[in-house]
Amino acid sequence: MHCTKCGAPNSPGAQFCSNCGNTLTQQPATTAPVPGSGTIPPPYAGTPQTSGKAVGSLICGIINIFPLFIVLALAVRNRPALQTVLTIGFTIFLMTFALLFVMNFPVY
């Protein structure tokens, strides 16, 4: 046993340090933890909380980008190549929106 104040070695049953006179405390014997004997935290109960900012951002993004597609659709009425590009872009937008919607509202 070592003194906590000066670090001097002392006999195992000593109550006081032989060097400085500090009161020695008996330290309990430490045992190695048995694997698998630890406590397991309880499973998460309840629905996960989503940030109101995430939902608000999604709604604002949709409101702001939708008029852009309307303007572009009016601008490319007589141009088939641009209509194809606009259709692909709008499809990607809708797929992204659907993915974000599903991710924001998980099914249990």
Beta strands, then each sheet from edge to edge (+ up, - down):
end
